[in-house]
Amino acid sequence: MLNKRIRHFNRYQDIIRAMIHHGFGSIAEELGLADMLPFGGKWIFEGKHVKDKPAGERIRLILEELGPTYIKLGQMMSTRPDIVPASIIHELENLQDKVKEFSFDEVKAIIEDELELPLEELFAEFNPVPIAAASIGQVHKAVLPSGDVVAVKVQRPNITKTIDTDLEILHNLARMAEKRYKWAQDYGLKDIVGEFSMSLNMELDYGVEGRNAEKIAAQFKEDDTIRIPAVYWEYSTKKVLTMEFVEGIKINDVQSLDEIGFDRRLLSERFTEAMMKQILLEGMFHADPHPGNVFVQPGNRLVFLDFGNVGRINAQMKYEFASMLLALRRGNTDFVVRSIIKIGMTPDEINYDQLKADVQEFIDNYYGQTLNSISLGEIVNDFFTLTYLHHIRIPSDLTMLGKTFLAVEGVVETLYPEYNILDIVEPFGDNLVKERLKPKNIAEMLFNKAVDYSDFFSEMPRSVKDLTNKLKDGKFSVQIKVPQLEIFLAKMDKMANQLSYAIILLSFSIIMAGLVIGSSSRGGTNILWQIPIIEIGFIIASVMVLYLLYSIFRSGRF
């Protein structure tokens, strides 16, 4: 762990400076990070009027200052209302990629290195000016020798190395936080960082994005009202993605849609049905359907773009989510509580009576209302607020689903405010529940349960025998973990090391002072003073001090 901290020393210092500058220096100290700066970072001053800014805004400024990895982390956390307060989520949703375009020479070098041919042979035309730039890559318009017009996405040079470094640091920070903060343990901060790492590494592989596009395109192969750009695999690699170039009007550009004469109500219906089909039928969906990723073409046809961020929801989760929505509509408190517990990870100390009371209040807000008066976005927000209050962790795919519903509703509200997406969602939910109750599916579910229980009971005799043998041999042990005691002992260890360091330095100073005084007051030519004892003593003491410093730093508790 110390080797990693030394290897990424400069990056750690960037993070600590940003934390102190934006008013989070106390957290850096509690995590033991401030010691990596000279004088514990006391020479770094907080930004002007920093205390006047809300915590959410200061967190957003830190993430933007630290660059692509941390911006992506903030964007991911903005989809986790089950663990992040609403006020902070609001700020995280405003995160912006402040990145510059990288040069055409670098673009050319990356393409030629990846595709192993000169750019001039690969493309008949290639626009050196990017049409879009983001934190991980940028997009150029080009023409293939066949005449096909394409969009070529090229990954930023050295971005993988930068992100790998940041991910290593985030894993270490999560580990340190779980040791010091109970909330970090309760929410499984290490697991969250692990999920984020996996997601970001997949986003760095453009091959994954291309396959995602093809899988979602297959969902609509019989539907000519939905279009997904084709992938040109012979011009694509892990760092270069070449797709069909498509043009259209952004789905939220109401003025242009009206000028041409598009049917906005029909577009709202097609957009909502397309998203519900992806989510509630196929179980794989476009997780970022903001207006920049959805175009409208003649014939009221919709085009979906950018498949770097997709969500997945398994059959069980689809059923539980649909059942919960239907139970909510019918005012069934017990069923909603059951669904929440089956969907999420509940803490051991959860108060079920209070949870049931809060769910009843949640239902009362919507029970009996007409579909037109209910906002799915509000339902999702209130649901995640409830889980946040009870420290219930929701699977990341489901929180991504909630964010997607909010994006869908936001697009529809702009496109055709009178349209309510629950008109589409409810029939999908009904069909899911009916499908689940078909005899064939019930039989399959019972068979799977029987197999699970068979495995459990077949393993039980061996498990009981192992436990009995351990008790008989005296090898059964009980591990008791006291987090606060560990933190206290770590702090005591750190104080002892610092005290030892101070005593050694003081002793060194006294010895050297005595030798200097003795040498200067000695008038004779004693053989002792003919030896360079001061120099030798200085070298020995210096070696001792360096060894002590090395030992303390190696312990990671200085």
N, C-alpha and C positions, 0 to 999 in steps of 0.2 A: 504494500500500500504506500509506504514511504517512497519507494522508487517511482511510482506513478506520480506522486505529488511533486517530486523533484523534476521529473520529465516534463510535467505540464506546469512548472512553477510560474512562468510568465502569464499563462492563461488564468491560473488561480488568482494572481494579483489583479488582473483585469476585473474579475468577478468581485473580488473584495472591495476594490476601489469603487466600483459601480454601486455596491450595496451601501457603503459608507456615504458616498456622495448623495444618495437618494434617501438617506435617513434610516437605513437598516443595519447600521454598524453594530448594534447590540446583538443581533442575530449572528453576525460574523464572529463576534467574540464568543458567544455561547457555543458555537460549533468549533471553536478553536482555530479559526481561519485567520483572525487578525494578526496572530503571531508570525504569519508568513510575510508581513510587511514590516519595514524598519519602524521601531518604536510602537509596534502594535497598530500602526495606521493612524496614530494620534495627529500626525501632521496633515492628514487629509480632512478637509472641511466639508460639511454638508452644503448642498446646493442652496442658492438663495431662495428664501421663502419655502424651503422644502417641507417644513412642518405645516404649512398652510394647505398643502396638497393632500387629497385623500390617498389612503394606502393603495387603492386599486390603480390610480394614475401613476404613482411612484413605481409600482411593480411593472406596469406597462413600459415606463421609460427605461427601467433596467433591462428588460428583455429586448427592447429595440436597440439599446446601446450595445448589447452583447452579440447581436447578429443572428444569422439564419437559424441555428439550432434552437436558440432560446425563443425566437419568434414562433417557430413551429411548436415548441413546447407550450407557449402561451395560447396559441390557437387550439391546440389539443385540449388544454385545461378549460378553455371557454366552452367546451362541449360536456363538461363534467359538473353540472349543477348539484350533483349528489355529494360533492366534496368541496366545492368552491362557492363562497357566498355570492349572491346575485350582484352586489355592488362591484365586486372585482371582475366577475364575468362580463359585465357591461363594458368595463375598460378593456379587457382582453379582446373583446370583439372588434375593437378599434385598432388593433395591432397592424402596423404597416411595414412592408418590406422596403427598407431604405437601401436599395442596392443600385449600383451602377452597371451599365452594360459592359460586358467584357469585349475586348477588341476582336475585329474580324480575323486578324492573324491567328488568335487563339482558337477561334471557332474553326477556322480552316485546318489548323493543326490537329484538333481533336477529331474532326470528321475523317480526315485522311488516315489518322492513326487507328481509328475504330473500324473503318470500312476498307482500309488497305488499298486505296486507289486515290489518284489525284482528284481534287474537287472538280476540276474541269471535265473529267471523264464520267464522274458520277451524276452531274447535273448539267442540263443545257443552260439553265439560268440559276443564279443564286443571289438573292438580295442581301448585300452586306449589312444593311440596317435592320436590326431586329424589330418585329412587329409587337413583341411583348417580352418583358424581362421580369424574372422573379428571383427568389433567394437561391433556388437550386439550379435553375437553367434559364435559357432564353430561346425564343422561337423566331425562325427566319422563314420567309416565303421563298419557294424555289420551284423550278420546273424540271421534271425528269426528261431523259432523252426521248421517252415515249410521248411527251407532250402533256402528261398529267401534271396538274398544279398541286403542290404538296406543301405542308407545314412541317418544318424540320426543327425539332426540339433538341438543343445541345446542352449538355450538363456543364456547369461552371468548372473551370480548371481547379484542381486540388480541393474541391468541396468535400469529397469523401474523407480526406485526411482531417480537415477541420472539424467535420461532424463527428468522426470517430473520437477525436480528442475531447470534444465537449460531452459526448455520451459517457466516456470513462469518468469524467469529472462529476457528471450528474449522478452516476451510480454511486460514487464515493460520498457525495453530499447526502444522498438519500439514506445510505447506510448510517452516516453520522447523525442525521436527523432522527432516525428511528431509535437510536440509542439514547437521545436526549429529550425527545418530545413524545408524549403519549398519543397525541393526535396523529403523529406520523406513523406510529405503530397501528393505531386503530384503522387508518385508511390504507395501510399497506403501501407506503410511499415507494419502497423498492420495487414492488410489483407494478406500480403505475409507471415508473421510469423504465422498467423492463418492457412493458407494452408499448411505450412511446418509442423505445429504441427499435423494436421489431417493426413498428409502423414506418418509422423514418428510413430504416434500411431498405424496406420494400419500395418506398418512394424514390430512393436513389437508383433503383433498378428500373429503367424505362421499359424493359421487357415485361415486367409485371403490369405496368400501365397498359401496354399494348394488348396483353392477354385479357385484362379486365374489360377493355373496350370490345373485344371480340365476344366475350361471354355475354355482355349486356346486349350487344347487337343481335346475338342468337335469340334473345328473349322476344325480339320484335321482327324476326325474319318474315313473319306473315302479315306484318302491319306496315303499310307504306306511309302512314302518317307520322311515323317516328324514324329518324335517321341517325345513324352512328357512323362517323367517318371511318373509312377503311384504313387498315394498317399495311404499310409496305415493308414486309419483314426483310427483304433483301437489302434494304437501306436502313435497317435498324439494328441496334446493339443495346448493351446495358447503358451506354452513355449517349446514344443518339436514337431518337424516335422519329420516324417519318410517317406521317399520316395524310390522308386526303385533306386538301385545303377546302374549307366550306365557308360560304358567306351567307349572311342573313341579317335580320334586324334583332337586336336584343329584345328579349321577351318583355322587359319593363319599359321599352321606349314606346309608350302609349301614343304619343303624337304621330310618330312615323307609321305605326300600325293603323291608326285611323285614317291617315292621309291615303294609304294604299287600299284601305277597305277590308282589312282582316276582321274576322269574327272573334272578338275578344272573349266572349262567353264560351265559344267552342274551343278556343285555345286553352282557357282555364280548365275546361273539362278534360281535354286530351292530356294536358300536363299533369293534372292530378291523377288521372287513371294510369298514366304511364308510371308515375312514381309509386302508386299503390300496388301496381302489378309487380314492380321490382321488389318492393318491401314485403308485402303480405302473401304473394304467390311464389315468386322465384327465390326470395331469401337473399338476394344479392342486389345492392342498389347503389346508385350514384349518391355519394354522401355529401356532395357540395354543389347542389343545384341552384347556385346563385345566378342572377340575371346574366352575368358575363359568360356563363357556361351553357346557356340555353338560347338558341337562335330560332327565329321564325322565318320560314321560306314560303314561297307561293303555294297555294292550296292548303293554307293553315297547317303546314307540316312543321314539326318541331325537330331541332337538331341538338343533341347533347354533346358537349365537348369536355375534355380534360377528365381522365379516369384515374388519376393518381391517387385519389381518395375515394375508396368504395367501402361500404359497410356490408356485413354479413349477419344474418339472423337465422338460427336453426329452427326446425319445425316446432320444437317444444317452446322456444321463446316466442315464436309467432302466435302460437295458441294461447299462451299465458297473457300476452299483451292484448290480443283481441278479446279474450275473455274478460280481462280487467276493464276494458272500455265498455263492453256490454253490461257488466255488473255495475259500473258507474252509472250508466244510463237507467238501470233498473233500481238503483238505490240499495244494492246488496252489500252492506258493510263487511260482513264476514268473508264474502268471496273476494272483495278487493284486498282485505288484509292478507288472506291466504295467497293471493297472486303476488303481492309485494314480497312476502316472505319467500315464496318459491323463486321469484325472479332475482332478488338481491341476497347479499351476504349480511346477515343481521349480527350485531355484537352480542356477546354473552349476557351483558347486563341490560338488555333492552326491556323497556317497560311496555308490556303488551297491552295493558289497559289504557295507557296514555296513547299508544299507537292507534288503538281502535277508536278512541275518542277523537283523535285528530283526523282519522280517515272519515269518520262520520261527518265531521265539520267540512272536510274536503268534498264529500258527496253532496251535502246540503247546498253547497254553492252552485251545483249544476243540476241536481235532480229536479225533474219536472219542467225544465226549460226546453224551448223549441230548439231544433238544430240550428236555425238561423241566428239564434242569440248566443250560441256557444262557440268559443274560440278554441280550436285544438291546441293552438300555441299556449293559451292560458292554462289549459288542462295539463299540458306537459310541464310548464313552469311550476305550477302548484304541486304537481306530483313530485318533482325533484326537490322542491323546497321541503316537502314533508319527509322525504328520505334523508335529506341533509340534516334536519333537526333531530332525527333518530339515529344518525350515524350508520345508516344502511348503505352499503356499497352496492352500486348497480353495475352490471357488466358494461364494459366500455362500448360494446356494439349497440347496446340498448340506449346509452346516453347519446351515441352518435345518431341513432334513429330519432331520438327526441329533437336533436339539433336539425336534422333533415326535415322533420315535420314543420318546425318553425320556419325554415327557409322556404318550403313549399307554400305555407300559408302567407308568408310575406310577399312572394311573387304573385299569388292569386289576388291578394288584397289590392295590389297595384294594378293588376291587369283587369280585374272585374270584381269590384268590392262587394257586389250583391251575391256573389257565388260563395257557397260554404262547402269546404272540402269534406265535412262530415257526411254530406249527401253521398259521397263516393266511398268514404272510409267504412261507414256502418255496413253496407252490403258486403264488402270484402270481409269484414269481421264475422258477420253472420255465416258466410260461406265457409270460413275457416273452422268455426265451431261445428257446423253441420258435417263438414268433411271428417272432422275428428271423431264424430259420433257414429260414423258408418260402421256396420258390423265388421267389415274387413279390417279397418284401421284399429278397432277395439281389440280384435283378435290378435293383431300384430303387436299391439302395446302389451297385452297380457302375456304373450309369448316372451317378449323381451324382459318383462318383469320376472317371469318364471326362471329365465336363464340367469338373471342377476342373483335371485335368491338361491338358486341351485349352487352357483359358485360360492356364495356366502356360506351356506351350510356345509358344503363339501370342505371348505377351508377351516371351518370352526374347530374340528377335533385337533388338527395340527396346531392351531393357534393356542388352544387351551393347554395342549401338551407342552408347548414351548414356554408358556407362562409358568406352568407347574414346575418344570425343570429349573427355570431361573430362580423361583422361590426356594426350591429345594437346595440349590447350590449357593444360595445367598448372593446371587448376581442381580437381583431385582433392585433397581435404584429409582429414587424419586428426585427429579430435578426441580429445584425451586429458584425462580428468577425474580430478583428484585431490581427493576430498572433504576429506581432512584438511588439505591445503594451503589450500583455500578457507577453511576454518574459521580456520586460523592467520592468514591474511592479513586476514580480517575482524576478528579480535581486535586485530591490529597497527594496522589502520585506526582502530578504536575508541580504542585507547590514544593514537594520534597526535592524534586530535581532542580528547581530554580534556586532553592535554598542551598543545596550542595554546590551549585555553580557559583553562588555569591561567596560562600565560605572559601572555596578553592582560590577564587580571585583575590580575596582578602589575604589569605595566607601567602599567596604568591607575592603580593605587594609588600607584606611585612618582611618576608625573607629577603627580597631584593633590596629593600630599604636598609636592612641590617648589614647586608654585604657591602653596599655602597658606602655606608658610614664607617664600617670597620676598615674598609680599604683606604679610605681617605685619611683616617686618624692614625693609621699604622705608620710609624716612622721607619722601622727596620726593613731588612730584606729577608723576612721569613719566607722559607721555600713555598709555604702555602699560597702566598700572594704572588708568587711567580707563575702560578698556574692560572689560566683564564677562568677562574671559578665562577665569576659573574656571568660570563657568556655561556658556560656549560650549564649553570643553574637555570639561566633563561631558556635554553633549548629544552632541558628536561621538563621544566614547568610548562612550557608551551605545548610540548607533546602530551603531557597529562591533561591540560585544558582541552586540547583538540579531541583527545580520546573521550573525555567526559562529554563534550558537546555531541560527538558522534553517537555515543551510547544513548544520550537523552533523545536526540532527534530520531534515532532508530526505533525507540519505543513508541514514537508517535504521540507522546503526551507532554510535549514541551510548549 
